[in-house]
Amino acid sequence: MTIGKNERAGKKKGAKRRLVDPFSKKEWYELRVPPSYFGKRDKVTGLIPVTKSAGTRNAADSLRGRIIELSLGDLKDGAEEDSFRKFRLRVEEVQNKVCLANFWGMDITRDKLASVIRKWQSLIEAHCDVKTSDGYTLRFFVIGFTKRRPNQVSKFTYAQHAQIKNIRKKMIEVVQRETAGFELKDIVGKLTAEVIGKEIEKLTQGIFPLWNVLVRKVKVLHAPKTDITKLLELHGGASAVAELGQKIERVEESPSKEKESKPSVAAAPSSPPAETVTA
């Protein structure tokens, strides 16, 4: 039966579903990172939306364990050139509408990795696992490329297999020496400054010159149980965290001060009464 012949044909049963803005049920929490990691103090790194608490569901519980990925240019002042580094942060604790995050990994962007890969050179990669002094187990991935020697005529800069094995061995030695036995905050500082890559370039000059040596990726394989006391120390102490996210009361001025601050306006002269004209 055609739709035009029957008025009821083509109409769906039931009332229309009312469209509701999903963000009307959300609330925003501040994201804070440890100031010792990236040098930012008392600054909001970002805002995180979460569904409001209702019934047995608590908003803070759904925020704990959430992973946030941010660029180093947003985390550290004056690091716009190193914005290709992406740091992963995990929310460990929620207090006073503030999410306290900690390091959970690092990576580099796809365009940076594609820009350093070129023809006529050897790509050398290495990876190793490291245990920190505060109970974390990290896996480091390092990448490097062979470099043209000065006054070189040939366009090829390929390294021999034995040289690649020695360079890879040096990479693992440097990573273990610079990270094993250190705390996590010290390792994050070395990642932001690219200390490991510069040290590898320096020590491999005798084997084969390298350039664009980067810590490509860092993964957290194992993390200890969250210690609230240590986490608060990373964020500046319990007193600094207690003041975060609280509303600041507005100081109202007294009426006498308001009158003094307002300039006095002279009253406009009243217009003379209109003359009545008698006939």
Secondary structure as UniProt FT lines:
FT   TURN            3..5
FT   TURN            7..10
FT   HELIX           22..25
FT   STRAND          26..32
FT   HELIX           35..38
FT   STRAND          46..51
FT   TURN            55..56
FT   HELIX           59..63
FT   TURN            64..65
FT   STRAND          67..71
FT   HELIX           72..75
FT   TURN            77..78
FT   HELIX           80..82
FT   TURN            83..84
FT   STRAND          85..95
FT   TURN            96..97
FT   STRAND          98..108
FT   HELIX           110..116
FT   STRAND          123..131
FT   TURN            133..134
FT   STRAND          137..146
FT   TURN            150..151
FT   HELIX           161..179
FT   TURN            180..181
FT   HELIX           184..193
FT   HELIX           195..203
FT   TURN            204..207
FT   STRAND          210..222
FT   HELIX           228..234
FT   TURN            235..236
FT   HELIX           238..242
FT   TURN            243..245
FT   HELIX           255..261
//
